[in-house]
């Protein structure tokens, strides 16, 4: 078996199952082995109810998973509550202490449990009244079925309908048994001696053992070994880019400053903040200076990066050159286009602007291509469609990418290759701790916008438990009655096997029953780009009152009318990611609110989330996130959506990241020009990109 073989080559995976695997972006054996577990189940020895209560620390607000022996005391009773079917029974442990068992929308359990049947029940204690405990949605096992599971770390994977956890486990085991070790070679510059001294596993061992680690120590070693290589390759790519741009003379010496830009700034109905003006002046001087600009414009959500980008494009166009602005989604790109064209019309600016995205008709695309090549367009705003080979600008001098972490280094380079060393500005609202920023953005100079526009009211925040939900629903309903809109964020798309947590599909139904007059839509990453764009456009046009979504809205369009952001299972997210989500509201003049629902966790977890109560500064929050969690935490809070590596996380693995960068610097410094050129060719030929979801480049 080879890692490039199709997933259908595994026994038990027919054509229909292979199509289901494609929904998880698994098409080959390598895709499967790179589909790392999101967590693990550790099946511990069953305990008494008294021990379970103590272990769960219910009095402190936590609710850890426990296993309890139980004998069914009476048959299951079914109750109806609206569209909800509730199955209830009771059991007693070996000490004779009674506890309640509850399942939702699972009427079939009535046929499973009978008086005096014995089971192992595994789950969280959701309620404790006096000496009586309640388990909601527990797993259940016959004692003889549970015993073989004890002590094992069994992987949990993100699933889709039709693909179970057990199926993925079975397929992974089969692939591991049949894949030869020679299939995986080490990255360039990493010899066996270094791997041994650094305490890393081989690529093969790390990839195969991370699915079924013997214990947490082995898991952490696997994870560190893979994260190190991922960071190492990324650092090498940054060094190549830095080498490409460092000290490159400005190819556009006739690109000058123009008083028209200053007049436009003075005519705006608001004053640019001091931070905006500093960033603009820094980049303006580079745009017209002796060297090519290669700069990161980093600003917190809602800090006003877009207007600064427009000023750069306007200055460039007045000198007779062209500029690109690329965004990761069509809706965001289109909003930039609408903003730009409105400024052009309102202030009568001499700019010709085009829009290029996948939805644009073939005829209009051809028209855009022609106008670009003939120099009849000054600015093109678009999505990945700008990468197309047919896009051949006549005098491209400036490239701006919005939310730069969504575009890999090679993508950025391919875009700049469309000109003759054009100036580059990459924008990001992702708050990165300053302790990591200088390493992570080593190929860029950095401008920071750390002030908010004066007309923006600070968002009011609260961290609450699930008991606040009814009040939250009423509050959202009142905001909608006042003409505003709301986001509700859930960590999951749909209910999955052994995945606890609020999911978008079921939660949307809950909201419909609680706020029946609201217009509600759902949004999640499994939708097609066209469907996601359609839903976001409806929300932008106020044809939707409540958007129930996963974190795909973390980087999204401005909806000034949205005033409430409610985040379920807030403890599942990193602080920086929660701050990004919060930034979707507070974009208009109305007071906005963010409600963080903590569904489980200790007082320490509550303290972590309360950082968001006390600050709206994304950079401070990112520093606190790193400080509180520390690098390398097992099962930590992944910063979903920001700087997405396959397994590494620059927050949780800051020590590994720093070590990998140092190793990359040492290796790169020892290469001559020919070797560096060869390295660049190898990366380009591999076609890998750090952020686009492809497997790591294990060269």
N, C-alpha and C positions, 0 to 999 in steps of 0.2 A: 504494500500500500504506500502511496505517495501523498504528501500533504496537499498536492494540487488536485488529487482525485475528487470527483464530485461527491457530495454528501450521500447521494443515492447509491454509492458503492458499498455502503455499510449494510450489514444484514438487518432486515427489519425496517429499512427505510425505502418504501416504495415511491412511486412518482407523486402520489397525492401528498405524502408526508414531506417529500423533498420540497414541494411547493409551499407547504406550511413553514418549513425551515427558512425559506427565502424571505418570509415576513420578518424574520429576526436577522436578516442579512447574513444568513449562513448558507453558502452554496458549495463550499469545499471542506475537506477535512481540516485544512488550516483555519478556515473561518470558525469551525466548531471548536478547535483547541484554543483559539484566541477569544472565544466567547467565555470570558472569565466569570466565575461566580460573583454575585453581588453581595452574598453573605453566606453563612453556614449555619446549619442546625447541629447543635451538640446535644445528643440525647443522654441526659444524666440519669443516675439511679433514682427511682421513685422515692418520694419522701412522704412523711405524714403531713396532714393539713396544718398542724401547728408549725412544722418546719417550713412548709411552703409559704405560710404567711410571713414568717420571720425573714425568709430569703427574699421574698418579693418586696419587703420594706414598704408595705402599703401605707403605714403611718407617715412615711416620708414622701409619699407621692409617687414612688416608683412602682413598676409592675413588670418584673422580670418573668421570663417563661419558666415554669416549674412543671414537674411530673408528679402526679399523685395517684396512688392506688385507690380505687373506689368500687364499692358494691352498690348496684342500683337498688334503691329502696322502693320505687314505684314506677309505673309506666309513664311514658311521655305524654304531656298535656299540650295540645295545640291551641294557641290563642291568636286572634286576628286583631290587628291595629292598623286601620287603613289598608294599604296595599301590602302590609308586612305580616308575615306568618311567623309567630314566635313559638318555638318548641322548648318546653321546660320540663326538667325532671330533677331528681335529687339522688345523691349517693352518700355513702359514709366511708370514711377511711378505716384503716386497720385499728385505730383507737376508738372507733365508734362516733367520730365527729362528723356531723352532716354538712354537706355543701350543695349548692345549687348549680345546675348546668343549663346553659341557655344557648340555643342556636337560632339564627335568623334565616328565614326563607329556606329552611331545610326540613320540610315535613316528613321526608323519608326516614328520619332518625326514629320516628315512632315505631317503625317496624324492626329497628335494630336492637333497641334496649328493652329488656324484660326484667322483672323483679328478680333480684339475687344474682343477675349476671355480673361478672367481675371484669373490669377494664382498667387500663392505665390512661388517665386523662392528662393531657399536656396542653398548657396554655397560660394565659395571664389571669390573675385574680383581678377582676374589674371592679369589685365592690366588696366591702367588708362591713357588716353591721353586727356589732357585738361579736359573738363567736361564729357567726354565720358568714361564709364566703361564697362568692358567686364567680364562676368561670364563664366567660362569653366566648363562643365559637372555639371550644377546645378541640384538639385532635383526640382521637381515641384509638386504642390498640388493645387487642387481646394480650394478656401477659406474655404468652409464648411468642407473639410476634414482636413485642417490644424488646425483649431481652437481647436479640442479636444486634440491635441498633445502638445499644448503650456504649458510650465512650467514643463513638465515631464523630468525625466532622463531615457532615454530608452537605454537599454544595447546593445552594439555592440560586437559580438563574432567573433573569427576567423572562417571562413566558408570553405566549400568545395563545389564543383559542386553538385547541387541537394539539398543542405541544405541551406535554406534561414535564414536570421536573424529573420524574423517573425515566422518561424517554431520553432526555438529554444526558442524564447520568449514564445510562446504558450505552448510548452512542459514544460518549467520551471514553469510557472504559475500553470499548472495542477499538477505537482509534489508537489509544495509547498502546494497547497490546500489539498492534500491527504496524506501528510507525517506527522505522529505524532511526537511531540517534543521529546518524550522519545527515539526516534531512535538515538539521539546524546547525548552522555554522555561526561563529562569533563575529561581532562587529569589527570593522577594521580598526587596528590599533590596540585591540584587547587580546593579549596573548595569555596562555595558560598560567604563567607565573603571576601575572597581575591579577587574574581572576581568583587564583588561590589566595594571594596576599590580601585581597580586598574582601575575602570571605563570601564570594558570590558563587551561586550554583551555576552550572552550565546552562545554556539556553534550553536545551532539551529537558534537563531535569526540572528546571524552574517551571516550564510550560506544562509539563505532564503532572508534576506533583502538586501544583497549586489547586487543581480540581479536587483532589482527595488527600489533603495534607494529614499527616499522622497526628499533629497537634498544632497549637497556635504558634509555637516556636518555628516549626517547619513552614507554616503558612507565611509568617513574616519574612523568613529567609527567601522564599519563592518570590514574594511580592517585591522585596527590596532588589532582588537580582534582576527582575524584569523592568522595574521602574528605573534602575540605574542605566540600563542599556537604552531605554527610551529617551531619558534625559540626555544621555551621552550623544546619541545621534542628533537630537534637536540642537544641542550646543554646537556640534560640528557644522550643522546647516547655518546657524547664526554666524559662525566665524567665516564661512564662505561668503555670506551676504555682506558682512562687514568689510571683508577684503575687497569685494566688488565695488563698494561705495566709498570707502575711506579715502579722503583726499582727492576724489574725482573732481576735476575742474568743471565749473558751471558751463554746460554746453549751450547756454542761452544768454550770452553776455548782453544782448540788447533787451533783456527783460528788465524793465525799469519800474520805479514807483510812479503812481499817477494820482494827481489831486482829486480826480473824480471819485476814487475810493474813499478818501477822507470826507468828501461832501456827502457820500452815501451814508457813512457812519454818523455824521452829524445830523442827518435828516431822519434817522430812525426815531420812532416814537418813545424809545427808551435809551438810557445810557448803557453802554457796554460796561461790565464790571471791570475792576482793576485787573483781575486775573485774565479776563478775556483780552484786554488791551495788551498786557504783557506778552501773552502767547502770540497774538497777532503781530506785534512788533518784532518778536524773536524770529518768527517765520518769514515775515516780510523782508527782514534784512538778509536772511539766508536765500530767499527766492531771488534776490537781486545781487547777492554777494559773489565771491570768487569760487566757492565750492558748491557742489550739488547738495541740496537739502535732503536729509533722510531723517525724519523726525516723527516721534510719537506725540500726539496730542491727547493727553490723558485728562479726563474730566469726569467728575461724579455725574450720576444720572441727573438730567435737568439743568446742567451747569451752563449750557449754551455753546456747545462745540460746533453746531451746524452753521451758525452765522459766521464763525471764524473760518470754517471751510469755504463758505461762499465768498468771503473776502479774498481768500487765496486764489480761487478760480476766477474771480472778477479781475483781479490784478493781472493774472496771467493772460486773460483774454484781451485786455486793453493793449497788451504788447504784441498782439497778433498771433498768440499761441493757443493751443487747445488743452483742455483739462478733463480728466475723468473723475467721477465719484462713484464708487461701487459699494453697495450695501448687501448684506447676506440674504435678505428676503425681498420679494417683490413689493410687498406692502410698504416696507420701510423705504426702499428705493423710490417708490412712487410718491411717498410723502415728501421726501427730499425734493423730488422733481416739482411737486405742487408748490412747495415753499419757495423754491428758486424762481419759478415762473411768476408767482404772485409778486415777488419783489421786483422782478423785471418789469412787469406791467405797471405796478404802483409807482415806481420811481423812474419809469421810462429809460431803462438801462439798455445800452446797445449790445445785448447779448442774444445769441441764438443757441437754444438749449434743446437737446434731444433726449428721448427716453428709450432704453434698450433692455428688454427682459424677455423671458420665455413666452409670455402671453402676447407679445407684439406680433402682428401678422407678418407673414413672409414678405409681403409687398412693402410694408412699412420698414421692416428690417433692411431690405435691399436699399430703400431710400436713405436710411440712416448711414449705411455703409458708404454709399456714394457721396453723401454730403460730407462725411468725415474725411474721405480720401481727397475730396476736392477742396477741403478747407472751408466749407460752408456752415459748419457747426463749431461753436466755441466750447461748449460744455456738453458732455454726455453723462447722464445719470443712469445707472443700471445695476444689474445683478451679475451673476456669473456669465451671463450672455456676452459680456464685454470681453471675455477670454477668447471668444471664437476667432478662428484664423482669418475670417473675412473682415474682421475689424482692423482696418489699416488707416489710422489717423495720419493726416498730412504733417502736422507740426505739434505733436504731443509733447508738452513740457511739464505737466503736473499730473500726478496720480494720487488720489485720496481713497483710502479704504476705510469704511465705517465698521465699527466693531471688529477690529483687526484680528482678534483671537479666533474668529470664524474662518479666517483664511490662512492657509499654511504658508510657510516661507517660500516654497516653490511656486505657489500661486501668485504671491506678491511679485516674485521675480519675473514670472511669465508675463505679468501685466506691464511691468516697467520695460520689458524687452520690446514692447510695441513702439517705444520712442528711443531717442539717443540719450541714455542716462537721464530720464526725466526726474524732476524733483519728486520726492515721495513724502506724503504725510499719512500716517496711519492713526486712526482715532479709536479710542477705547473708553468705555465707561466702567470697565472691570476694575474694581479697587484691588490693587496689588500692594502688599506691605512693602514699604520703601526698602526694607532689609533684603527683599528679593528682586525689586524692580530693576536695580542696576545690573544684576546678572541676567535676568530674563530678557530685558530689552537691551542687551549689550550691543546690538548692531544699530541702535537708534539714539539720537539725542532726544531729550524729553522736555516737553512743555506741559505744565500742570495747571488746569483751571480748577481752583479750589474755593471758589465763591459761587453762590447761587444768585440769580437775578433778584433784584430788590422786590419785585412784585409777587414773588413766590412765598406763600405762607408755609411755615414748617409743618410737616406731617405730624399728626397726633397719633401716638402709638400706644398699644396695650398688649401685654402678654397675659393670656387667661387660660383656664382649663375648659374642659368640655361642658361644664355646667353653664358657661356663658353663652352657649350656642343660641338658645331661644332669644336672648336679648340681642345677639348679633343679627339674627334673622329680621327682627323687628326694626333694628337700626337701618339695615340695608333697605328694607321695604320703605322706610320713611325717606331715605335718600333718593330712591327711585321715584317716589311720589313727588319729590321736589325737582324732578327732571334730570337727576344725575344717573350714573352707571356704576357698576361694581365688578371687580374681579374676585373669583374664588379659586384658590390654587390647591390642588390635591397632588400627592406624590405619585399615585399610580393611575394608569389608564383604565384598568378594569380589575375586578377581583381575580386573583390568581392563586394557584395552589400554594398554601403555606406562606402567603405574603400578606402580612397584616398591614393595615393602613387604609386611609380613605382613598377611594378611586373616583375618577371623573364621571364615569358612566352611571354608577349607582348614586353618586352624590347629586348629580343633576336632577335625578328624580326626587330626591329628598328636598331639594330647593323648590322644585315645582309644587310639591305638596304643601310646603310652608309659605311660599310666596306665589300663590296661584296666578296672580295677574301679571307677573313679570314675564318678559320675553327672554328666554334662556337658550343659550347655545353652548356646545362643548367644543374644546380644542385640545388636541394632543399630537404628539410626534408621529404617531402611526398614520395620520392622515396624509394624503397627497399634498404636495406643495400648492396645487391649485385650490384644493378644498380649504387648506389653512388660510390662504390668501383671501378666499371668498368670505370666510367667517370673520377674519380680522377687518375686512372692509365693511361688513355689516355692522360690526361693533363701532368702527370709526364713524359710520354714518348715523349712529344712534338708532339702528334698526334692531338692536339687541340691548337689553337692560343689564343682564348678568352673564358674564362669560366664565364658565366653569372650565378650568384649564390645568394642564400640567405646567411645568416650568418653561414650556416653549415660548411663553410670553415674556420671559426674562429679558430678552432683547427684542423689543417691539416698537411699534409706532407710538407717537404721542396721541393720546386720547384725553384732551383737556377736560372733558366732561366727566371722566371717571374719578370718583372721589373716595371709593372704598376698596381696599385690598384686604381680603381675609385669607389667611394661609393656614390650612389644616395640616396637622402633624408637623408643626413648625420645627420640632426637635430633630427631624430627619435631615434638615438642610444646614449647610454651613452658614455662618453669619453673613459672609460676603454675598452669597447667593440670595439670602433673604433680603439683604439691602438692595440688590438688583431688582428683585421682584417688587419691593416697596416703591422703587422709583417709577413704576408704571402709573402711580397716582401722584397727585400734587403737581400736575403739569399745567393747570389753569389757575384762575384767580380764586376759586372757591376753596374753602377749608377741606383738607383731605385727611383720611384716617387709614391706619393699618392695624388689623387685628390678627395677632399671632395666637393660634389655638394650639396649646401644648397638650397632646393626648396621652403622653406618658413621659416619664423621666423623673430624676431626683431633684433635690433642691439645688444641686450644683448645675444641673441642666437649666433650671429656671434662672439661675444667676447668669448663665451664659446668654440666654435669650434676652435678659433684661438689659444687656449692653445696647440693644436696639431701642429700648425705651429712653435711654439717656443720651443718644447721639444720632444725628443724621449724617455724620461725616463718614463717607465710605472708606477713606484711607485709615482713619482711626479704628473703624470697625474691623477692617482687614487685619490690622496689627493685633487687635484684641483676640480675633479669631485664632490667629497663629499662636499667640501667647497662651491662651486658655487650653487649646486642644493639644498643642505641642506637635512636633513632627512625628510621623510614623505610627499614629494611633491605629490599633486594630479596629476594623469596622468603623472608621471615622465618618465624618459628614462630608462626603464628596462635594466639591464645588461644581455642581452640575452646570454645564453650559459655559463655563469660563475656563479657557486654556485647557481644553479637554484632551488629555492624553489617554491612551488606551487603559493604562492601569495606574500610572504615577499621578501624583497630585502635588503641585508646587507648594501648597500650604502644608499638607500633612507630611510630606517627604522633603522638607526644606533641607535637611542635612544630607540626604541622598542626592538631591538636586545640586547642591553646592559641590559635593565630592565629584559628581559626574562632570560638571562644568570644568572643574580643575583638571581632571584627566583629559578632557577634550582639548583644553588649552595647551596642555603639555604635548599632546600628540600633534596638534595642528602646528604648533611652533616649530616642530622638527621636520615639517614637510617643505620641500622646495617647490618652486612654481609649477613644475611639471606634475608633481604628486598631487598638488592642490587642484590642478585642472582635472586630473584623473578622478579625484574624489568627487568633484562637481559632476562629472560625466556619469559616475556610478549612481549618484543620488537621482539625477535626472532620468537615467535609464530605468531605475527601479519604479519611478512614478509614485513613490510613497509620499504621503502628506501627513504631518503630525496631527492635524485636527479633523480630517474628513472621514474618520471612522474606519479607514483601512487598517490592516495589520501593521504592527511595528516593522520598521526596516531593520531586520536583523542581518545586516550585511557583514 
